[in-house]
Amino acid sequence: MVSTAGFAAVFYSEPAVLGLLANVVSAFLLCLQNFATAHTGLRPQGAEDVLAGVHLIVIGGFVQLLAGFLAFRKYDHLGGAAFLTFAALWSSYGATRIISAAYPPMQNITLSSGNASQLLSSTMTHLSTSQSAVAGLVAYISISFILSFCSATVNYIMPFIFGAIALALVFEAVALFGQWALIVSGVIELVIVLCGLYGAMALLLKGITQRYILPGFGHPLFNVLLLGSAQKSSSKAIGEEKKKNTKYAEPMALGNICDTVSPFIFAFYFFGYMKTFCVGAVWISIISSCQLLSSFYSYLRGDVYYTTKFGAHSLFWLVMSWEEFVLTTFLEPGKAQESRLGMFGGWFFLVVACVLFLMSTHKDTLEMLQNASFIILTSAFIHQIPVSGAYPFLGAACSLCTALSMYATFASLINSIGEKALIPVGKQAMSSSALQTTLMAAKICFTRSKNLPGGTKAEVPDALFYICNGLAAVSAIQGTLSDPSRQQLSIPSVLIPGAILQLYVCRIQVQGGRRFGCVLPFCYAAFWGAWTWLRFAGHLMSIGVGNSEGFTAGAIAFLVLNAFLMILASSFNVVLLSMTLAVELLTICFLLFTLENLPLPFEIVILCIFSVICFYGATASLANSMFGKDLMMMGPSLFTDRPQEKPICIFISNLDQLRAAAPPISPLLWEFMENVYPGGVGCIIKKGEWLKKLGVGEGYSRVGTQDSIMIRVPDLTVLVHLIDMTGPLAITSANPSGEVDSTHHDMVISRLGHKLEGVLCDGESDEVVASTVVNCTRIDESECQKHLSSSIFHDCSKSNRHLDVFTGFVCFFMLEHNAFSFLSPFGDYLIFSFLLWEGGITILREGCIPAGKVMQIFEKVKNRAV
């Protein structure tokens, strides 16, 4: 089967046809209902509302979701953001219809929450769920107008469709309070239907004929470049982003849209316009799912910063919305506020927000302001910080976040469409190199060296993995086991990051091909799910310490499983190993709880240690992945796939690349390498600071041994051309350690294909055996001794230049122990005589080039030098 992974965007059909038709059907459905309600005076109820909601979710939501996926793959910035945004809109509105049918307006409700639940007061009437949707509708109105304006820079059909959607939402919101607006809304929705059908037909014909048949597309209403001139301070940053990945559209606009809608709904709630957060939690959950998609597409583009940022923001909105849902639906807010004082999850969000702010200091000013507003917002959500008028302060913080995100949405869309920084976003506060130096300062302070091994290189989703586990651990801290309200409020903050979001992390780990990487989040998702089930929701389902034998057995099984995970983690880095060790201790705590013998202070200490490890792991992973360097220590792996006695060598295309690094190599060694290169010989020479000039950088300690490095010049045409383009490469043999060498690319694929992203083929190798390895470090030693023996050497006859074997071994032993220091000048003669007898080289491995031939070449070079 032919893979489409490398297809250019032009090979994909027009996904906008699907997106426009989804909007057409959704608008037509609402149009019919609005005209029917205006004619009969009866709003749809019961099954009619449920069916309408299902149609909106399936057609307006899922079908348009598919259109958004395809638009991102087609590198359509505007289409991808618009279709996913409207997919969230119609899905949310459809869910509201279903909730409305389940809980009719102004009905006194009693929601059973289990044995220890605190139910709603019987005098508290449930606010109409349809009216609660006003907050979401108003948020989407502003987003729709922004999308309408931005689409005018692409064509002149989309602006009318998106603008009509915005106007329809305005009158849909008004119609929730007065039926007179239904007629106006229905008329506007007819405009959506007509314009959408025309646009879908025009794009369908364009896709079939590969040219524009009907007018409306291919020409914008106005040129996007008219919005401003490119900002010199930001154009470079955008140019760097383009180089990362042009196979997928930029997801930043979609992420900013989600950061506009979610805080806007929260602001409505905190300012007192919503009494319960049932509908709000649903709307935020759906738009947060879209924010996870923006995180996923950032991952596909290789952008670790936005992958982490949008994932963390989505996690924040989900946790806080469902916490408010539990508070307003199942508990009495006045009494539950005391229980919230013992919840500490907000602190972890605050430190994550601070880390994101630090990492954004080398980006534009707007990005820093957004992260600063997120710090204010997370601070406002911390229950232990006493703030007079907390809810109005939260509303103001949400409003600030909404305003900045709305501007960022507009700027990111326009700048992505124009591929220039047309809308000002500010300058960098700090250069990338300065930020890297700052992050490395702690490492240098502790290690006094930049060259100590930092551990296995961090991958893009690792930061999210640590954030999810760290938040779950902090939220799981319970000062007492007898507060059911606190336990109930803690369910979202442990279950969502620990179980649900970790499955997302598992998914992107699988996307990256990391087999062990997806095992950890999957297993720990099960762990936190079981923890929530028993510890926080057990009292709601009549599960306690007296009937938890199944959890006891599960804890014992997980202890064994996690022991194997610890062994596997030891091959990565110390931070991951420490984390798995802490999970083992937490599993013991879980087991002791099921046995009614839990020392609660011990559990609190382990949870705190675990959260600190996760915080450091998240920070280090984010920093190291962003810059592709070991800026922060994560510790070396205790076990490696490649044994230390088989170090990694350096391949160069010619000796000029080595001369550019200016290694302290004797003329004799240069001459020897000139005669054996290129070919199947690798020369081991002494290691030094010069090696960093070949581009190894922070990988200095990972190539070669502590004192030496093997240099090889291949005679393979394709590989030589590759090294000419990339510079020197650190290369190892393409076979698992301990197995025979691979001599054909088919052998490489069959044995290591699951670990490789690609194989560069150059036909069958002529080297049916491994290369010949020559230790040339002694040549330099002989050269260093020349100043001691040059005068003696010239006076000696040729017959005295070689000693017998026995004398050679004696001299070697004495040389190693500095025993010739008192024998000058006779000691000088012995030293140089032995080195000439030794030949200066040692054959460590005889391979495709016979050892005798190598020695013969060296003897000829040596004789010429003498």
N, C-alpha and C positions, 0 to 999 in steps of 0.2 A: 504494500500500500504506500502510496506517495504521501510523504509528510508535508503538511502546510505550515510547519513551524517557521520556515524562512520566507514565506510568501510576502511579497510587497503588498502594501495596502490597496494598490490598484486592482489586484486580482479578486478582491472581495466585492460582492454585489452591494446594492444600496440598502443599508439597514434602516435608513430613515423611512422607507416605505412601511416597514413593520411598525415603527414607532408612531408614525402619523395615523395609521389605521387604528392602532390601539387607542389613541386620543379621540379619533372620530367615533368609535363605538361607545366609549365611555361617555363622551359628551352627548351623543344621541340618546343613550339610556337615561341620563339625567334630564334631558330636554323633554322626553315623553312623560316622565314622572312629574316634572314641574308643571307642564300644561294640564295633566290630569288632576293634580292637586288644586291648581287655580280654578279649574272648571267645576270640580265637585266640592271643593272646600275641605276635603278629607286627606290628611297626610297618610302616606303608606305606613302600614303597621304589620307586625308579625311576619308571616312568611314572605310577604311582598318585599319588606325591607331586607330580610335575610337574602332573598334571591338577588336583589339589586346589589347588596354588598358583595356577594360571591362573584357576580359578573364583574364588578369593578376590580376586585382583587385579581381575578384570573386574567381578564383581558387588559384592563388598564394597568395592572401591576406586573404580572409574570410575563405577559407578551412584550410589554414595553421594556421590562428588565432584559429580555433577550436582545431587543434592539439596542439597548445601551451597551451590552457586552460586545456586540458586533461593531458598534460605532467606536468603541475604545480600540478594538483590534484594527479598525480601518484608519486609525490615527486621526479621528475626528474629535477634537477637543470639545467643541460646542455640543455636537450631537450626543456624545457619551454622557456629558454632565446633564444635559437637558432631559434625555429619555430616562435616565436613572432617577432624576429628581421627580419627574412626573409619575414614574412608576411608584415611588414612595407616596406621592400625593394621593393617587387613586386607590392604592392599597389601604392607606390610612382612612380615607373617606369611606371606603367599603367596610372596613372594620368598625367604623363608627356606626354605620347603618345596622350592622349585625348586633352590636352592643345595645343600640337603641331599641331594637326589636326584643332583646332579652330583658331589658330593664326600661320599661316605658317611663316617660317623664313624670316627675312629681310623685313617684311611688315610694312609699316607705319600704325600705328593704332591710332584710336581716340576712347577713352573709355568715354562714357557719364556718368557723375557723378551727374547730377542734375543742379539746377539753379545756385548755387554758386560755382560750382566746378572749379578747375584749371586743365586744360587738359594738356597732354603731349605736349611738343613742336613738331611742325610739322617736324622739322629737326632731331628730335631724333628718330632713328630707333630702333625698338624693337629687342633686342638680341634674337637669336634663343633659343627657349625654351628647345630644346633638348640639346644644348650646356650648358645651365644653369644647367642642371642635373649633370654636371661633378662633382660639389662640393659634392653632395650626393653620387654619385658612388664611389668617392675616399674615403669618410668616411666609406662606407660599405665594401670596399675592405679591409681596415685595420681590421675592426671588423670580417670579414669572416676568415681572417688568424688567428686571435686569437681563434675563435671558432673551426677552423680546428685543431690547436695545442692542445687545451683543450680536444677535442673529441678523440684524440689519446690516452688519459688516460682511455677511456671507452671501445672502440672497434676499429677495423681497417677497417671499411667501411665508417663511418661518416667522418674521416679525408679526404678521397679522394673526397667525395661529397662536403664538405664545402670548401676544397681547390680548387676544380674545379670551384665552384661558384665564389670564389675570383678571379681566373684567368680569368674567363669569363667576370667579371665586368671590369677588367683591359682593355680587348680588346673591350668591349662595349664602354668604355669611349674614347678609341683611335679611334674607328670607327665613333664617332660623328664628327671627323675632317678629317678622311681619310677612304675610303671604303675598302682599302686593309686589314684592321683588321677584316672585317666581316667574312672572311673565317676561320681565326684562332678562332674567337669567336664561330662560328658555330660548329667547330670540338670539342672545349672544352665543349660546351653545349650538344653535343652527348655523351661525357663521363659522364656528369651529368645524362643524361637519362639512360644510361646503368647501372651505379653504383647505381642510385636511384632505378631502377626497381629491381635489385638484392637485395638491402637492404630491400626494402618493402616486397619482397617475403620471405626473410629469417625471418623477424620479424613476418610476417603473419603466417608462419608455426610454429614459436615458440609460438605465441599466441594460435594457434589451438591445438597443441600437448603438450604445456607446457614444451617443451625442445627444445634445439637448434638442428635443422636438418642440415641447411647449415652453413658453417663456416663464420666467420666475426664478430660475436657478442659473447659476453660473455668473451672475452679475449682482453685486451688492447694492443696497440703497445708497450707501456712501462708503468711501474708502476708509478702512480702519486707521490708516496712517494719518488721517486728518485729525485724529484725537490728540495728537501730540507728537513731539520728537522723541527719539530714543534717549533714555537716560544713560549717560556714559557709565555711571557708577554701578548700574545693575545689568547692563547688557552682557557683560562678561559672565556673570553668574548664570544668566539664562542660556548663554551659549554653551557653558559647561553642562547644563542640564540636558541640552539637545544631544550632546555626544554620548550620553549614557545609554539611551535606548529610544529609538524612533519607531519601534514596532508597535508601541502602545501610546495612546494619547495621554496627555498630562492629567493626572487625577487631582491636582491641587484645588481646582475650582470646585469639584464635587465635595471634597473634604471641607472646604470653607462654607459651602452651602449647608452642609450638615451642622457645622458649628454656628450657623445662623438660625436654623429652625429650632434646634434643641434648647438653647438658652432663651429664645423668644417665648417658647411655651412655658418654661420655668418662670420667666419674668411675670407672665400673666398669673401664674399660680401664686407666686410670692407677693404680688401686689393685691391679692385677695379676690381676683375675678373668677377663681375656680375653687370650689369647696372640697372636692375630691380629685384625686389624680388618676382615676381609672382610665379615662380616655387619653389623658396626657401621657401616661406610661406607654400606651399602645402606639401613639404617634411617634414618640421619641424612640421606641424600640425599632420601629420600621425605618426611620431615617438614620438611626445608628447602624443598622445593618448595611445601609448604603455607604456609611463612612468606613465600615470594614472593607467594603469593595474598593474604596479609594485607597485604603491601606494595602490591599492585595495587589492592585495595579501599580502602586508605588514599589512594591516588592518585585513585580515583574520587570520594572524599569531599573532595578538594582539600587533604588534610593532608600537607604536604611533609615534616614531621618524621618521622612514622611511616612514610611511604613510604621515606625514606632509612634510617631505623633498621632496619626489618625487612629491607630489601634488603641492607644492610651485614652484619647478623647472619647472614642466610642464606648470604651469600658466605663469611663467616668459617667457619661450620660445614662447608660444602662443601669449602673448600680444606683445612682442617685434617684432616678425616676422610679424604679421598683421599690426602693426604700420608702419613698414618699407614698407610693401606692399602698404598701403594707400599713404605713402609719395612718393614712386617712381612711382606709377601707376596713381594716380589721381591728384597729386599736383606737383608744381614746387619746388624741394628740396631747392633751394636757398632762395626763399621767405618764405617757410614753416618753416625754421629753426627759424625765429623770433617768430612764433606762438608756437613753442615747448618750448620756454623759460617760458611760462606760464603753463606748464604741470608738475605736481608734483608726479605722480605715481611712478617714480623711487626711490623717497625717502622711500616710504613704502617698496619696495623690499629690499632696503638697510638695514632697521631696522630688517626685517624678516631674512635676511641673517646673521645679527649679532646675533640674537636669536638662529638660528640654530648652529652657531659657538659656542656659549656659551653652548648649550646643548650637543655638541659633545666633550666637553673637557674631559669627562670621558670615551670616546671611544679611538680608536687608532689614531696614528699620521696622517696616511693617510687620515682618515675621517676629521680631523681638517684642513689639507692642502687643501682638496677639498672645504670645507666651506670657508676657507680664500680666495681661488681663486674666489669663488662665490661672496664674498664681494667686491673684486677688480672689478669683472665684473659688478655688479650692480652699483658700484660707477661710472664706466665709462659710464653707460647708463643715468646718471643723467644729464639733459640738462642744469641745472643752474651752474654746475661746469665747469669753463673754462679750457679746456685742449688744448694745442697747438698740432695740428695734431690729432684731436679727433678720426678720423676713423682708422688710423694706431694703435693708442693706444687701441681702441676697438678690432682690429684684434689681437693684441698681447695678450690681456686679454682672448679672446676666444681661442687662441692657447694654453695658459697655462691651461685653464680649460679642453681643449680636451686632452692634454698630461696626466694630472692627472687622468682624468676619464678613459682613455684607460688603464693605469696601474691598476687602481682600478677594472676595468672589468676583467682583467687577474687574479688579485689576488683573487677577490671574487669567480670567477669560479673555480680556482684550489683549493682554501681553502674549498669551498663547496663540491666539488667532493671528496677530500681527507678527509673531516671532521676534518681537522687540519689546523693550521696556517702555511702552508708550504711556502707561499710567504710572506716575511716580510712586515708588515703594520705599524710597530712602536708600541711604548708603550703608555700607558695612560698618559695624562698630569695631570690629577686630578682624585682622587678616587671618586667613586659614593657617598660615605658619605660626602666627602668634598664639592662636588657640591650641595648636598642637604642642607648642612649647609649654604652655600653661598646664595642659593635661599630663605632659610627661614629667613635670617638675616633681610630683610626688614619687614617681617611679625612680627618678635619679636620686632623690633624697634618701630613699630607703635602700637602694641597691648600689649607689655610688658608681653605677655603670649603665650605659645605654645598651650594652650588648648581652645582658643576661637574658635567657630564654623567657619569653612572656607567655608561653603556652600555645595551645592549638589556636589557630586564627579563628576569631569570632565570625559567625555567619549573620546574615541579615535578620532573621527572626529571633535570634537569641535574646535580645533585649526585651521583647514582648513576653517571651517565655519566663524570664526572671520577674518581670513586672506582675504578671498574672499570679504567680506563686507567692511573691512577696505580699501583694495586697490580700490574698486569701489568708495568709498567715497572720497578718496584723489584725484583720477583721475577725479572726477566730479567737482572739484573746478575750477571755471571759473572766472577770474578777470573781464571779460567783456562779454556781450551778443552779441557783434557785430564782432566776429572773426570767420567766417565760417571755415577757415583752421584749427584752433585749435579745433573747435567742431568736425570736420571730423576726425582729428587725435586722438581725445579722444574716439571715438566709440569703438575700440578694448579694450582699457584699462578699460572701464566701463562695456561693454557688456559681455566680456569673463569671467572675475571673478565674476561679479555681477549676471549674468544670467546663462551662460553655465556651468561654474565650480560648481556653487551652486547646479545645478541639479545632478552632481556627488556626492556632499556632501549629498544631499537628498537620493541618492541611497544607500550609505553606512550607513546612519542613518536607513533606512528601513531594511537593512541587519542585523543591530544590534537589531532590534525589538523595537526601540524607536519611539513610535507613535507620540508624540508631537515633538520629535527631527526632524522629516522629514517635519513637517508642516512649521516651521520657514524658512528653506532654500528655500522651494518651494514658499512660499508667497513672500519672499524677492527677489527671482529670477524674479518673475513677476514684482515686484516694479522697480528693476533696468532695466529690459527690457523696461518697459514703459518710464522710465526716459531717456534712450538712444534714444528711438524712437522719443520722442517729443523734447527733449532738444538739441540733437546732430545731429540727422538724419532728423529732421523735415524740415529743409530748403532744403534737397535733395528731399523730397517728397511733397513739397508745403504744409506742415502742419505748421501753425503758431498760434499765440495767437488769431487770428481772427476766426479760424475754428477748435478749439480744445475743443468743447463742450463735446465730448465723454470722453476726458481725465479729464475734470472737474468732470463729474459724477463718473468716475473711482476713482479719488482722494478722493472724499467724501465716496465712498463705502470702500476704503482701510482704511480710518480713523476709520471707525466703526470696520472693521476686525482687525486692529492692536490693537484697544482697548481691544478686547478679548485676543489677543496674549499677551498683557501686563499683563493681569490677570493671564494667564497661566504661564508666565515667572516668576511671583512673587513667584511661588512655587518651583523655581529652585535656583537662587542666585541673588545677587544684580547686578552683572555685566550684566547678561542677561536682567534683568529688565531695567537697565539704557540704554542698547542698544535698546530695543523696544521703550522706551520713546523717544530716539533720532530719531528713525525712524518715530514716530508720528509727531515730529517737522519737519522732512524733508518732510513728506507728506503734511503738511501745506504749506511749501515752494513751493512744486510742484503745489498745488492748487492755490496759489497766482500767480504763473507764468502763469497759464492758464487764470487767471482773469486780467492779465497785471498789477499786483500790487505787484511785488516781490521786497522786500528789499534785494538786492544782498549781502551786508555785513553780514546781519543776516544769510543768507544761508551759506555763507563761514564759519562763526563761528560754526554753527551747524555741518557742514560737518567735520570741524577740530575736534570738540569734539567727534563726532561719530567715527572718525578714531582712536583717542586716546583710546577710550573705547575698540574698536576692537583689537588694538595692545596689550593692557594689557590683554584682554580676551584670545587672542591667546597665549601669553607668559605663563599666569597662567595655561591655559588648558593643554598646552604642558608639562609644568613642573609637574603639578599634576598627569597627566595621565601616564607620563613616569615612575614615581616612586610610583604611587599608594598612594600618601599622599597629604594632603592639605599643600603644601609648600608655596604657594602664596594665599593670601586671594581673594576669589571671593564673599564673603558676604553670610550670612545665607539666607535661604528661608523665605519669609514672611508668607507663608502658607505651611503647610505640610499635607501629606495624613494621618499621624498618629497624633492624638491630643497629646498635651504635658502632659495631665493628664493620658496618657497611655504610660509610658516610656518603653523602651526596656530593657529586663533583660539579665542576663548572665547564660548560662547553662554550668555545669561542669559534668564530668563523675563520679567523686568521690571527697570526701573532701580533699584528698591529693593534688589535683590540687589547691585548695583554700589555704591550709597550705603553699604551696610553695611560695605564694605571701605574706605571713606573715602579714595578716591584724590584727589590734589591737582589737581582739575579746576576750571577757571574757571567762573563763572556763565554766561558766554556759551556754553561748550561744553555745559554741562548743558541749557541752553535749546535748543540745536541738536539734541541727542539726543532731547529730549522731543518734538520735532517730526518726526523721521525714524523713530523707533521706535514700534511694531514694523513690520517690513517688510523689503524686500530691500536694505537698506543696512547696510554694515559700517563702523564708525568706528575708525580707528587712533589710539590715544592712547599717551602715554608710559608705559613700564613702570616699576615700582618695587616696593618691599617690600610695598605694599598688595595686590599681586596674590596673595600667598600666603594672604591672608585669604579668597580665593575658593575655596580648597581644592586649589590645584595642588600645594602641598607641595614635594616634591623634584623635581617635574616643572617647576619654574620655568624652568629653562634650555631646556626642550624645547617650550615654547609661545611663539609670537610670534618676534620677532627679539631681538637683544641689547638694544635700546633701546625697542622698541615692541610693542604687542599690539593685535589687532583685536577689538573687542567688537561683538556683534550680538544683537539681540532678534528672534527669528523670529515670524512670524505664523501658524505652523502649530499648530493646536489640540493635537494629540497630543504634539508635541515640547515645547510650552510646559508641558503637564501633567507630562511626564516631568522637565523641568528643575525644576519646582516641587517634585517629590518628591526628586530627587537633589541639587539645587543646581547651580551653574554647571558646564557640561561643556566639555571641550576637544574640538573637532570639526573635522574636515577634510572636504573634498568627497568624495562617494562615487563616485569614479571614479579609474582609474589615472592617474598623472601624465602630462600631455601629451595625454590624450584628452578628448573632449567630455564635458560634464557630464551626469550621470544625472538624468533628469526623472521616472522612474517606478521603483518598486521592482523590476520585472522586469529593468530594465537593471542595477540594482545586483547582483541575484542572478546574472545571467549573466556579469558581469565580475569580481565580487569574492566570489562565493558560497563559493568554496573557502577563503577566509580569514576568513569570518564565522561566528559561532555563532548569529546570529539577525538578522532584519530587522524593524524596526518600521514597519508600513505605515500611511500616512495618505492613500491614494488617489493620484491623479495630481497632480503639482505644477503650480501655476499659473506657476511661474517656469521658463519654457522656456529662459532663459539664466541665466548666473551672477548673483550679487549685485553691486551697485555698491559699490566700495571707495573710501572717502574718507579722506585723510590729514588728521587734525585736530590734529596735534602743533603746528602753527604758531599755532593759536588760543591755546594756553597761552603761547607765546612773546610774542604781542602783549599778553597780560594782564600778563606779567612786566615789560613795558616801560612800563606805564601810570604807574608811580611816577616815571618819568623825564620824562613828557610831558603829564601831566594838566593842568598849569597852562597850557601852551602850547596844548593842544588846545581848551580852552574859549575861548581868545582868537582862534582861527582862524575864518575864514569858511568856509562850506560849499564855496565855489568852489575853495578851496585844499587841499581834503582829498584830491585825487587828482592824481597825477603822470602824466606820459606814460609810455609803455612803456619808452622808453630809460632815463629816470631810475629807473624801477623796477628794471631789471636792474643798473644801477650801484649802487643802494642795496643790492640783494641781495648783490652781490659784496663790498661794503665791510662789510656787516653780518657776513657769514661770516668776514671777516678782522679783525673788531674795529677797523675803520678809523674809527669815529665817536667814539672815546673823547675826542678833542680838540675836537670841534665843539659842545660843549654851550654854549647850549641849542639852537642851530640843528640840531645832529645829532639831538637828540631829536625834533624836528619831522619830519626826514627819515625816521627809523626808523618812527615811528608812521604817517606818511603812506604809506610803502611797504606796511606791513602791512595797512592798510586797502585799499590798491589791490589787494594780493595776495588779499585776502578771507579769509586765515587758513586756507583749506582747499585741497586739491589732489585732483583726481579721478584716482586711480591706475588704476581700471578701470571703464569704463562697462558696466553690466549691465542688469538688469531695470528699474531706476529710471533715467530719462534724466539725464545730467549737468546739463542746463539746469535741470531741476526741482530738483535738489539745490542748485545754486547759488542759485536763486531763494529756496528756503527759508532758506538761510544769510543772504542779503541782508536778508530780512525780519526775521530774528532779530537780526542785527547792528544794523539801524536802530532796532529797539525798544530794544536795549541802550544805544545811543548817546543 
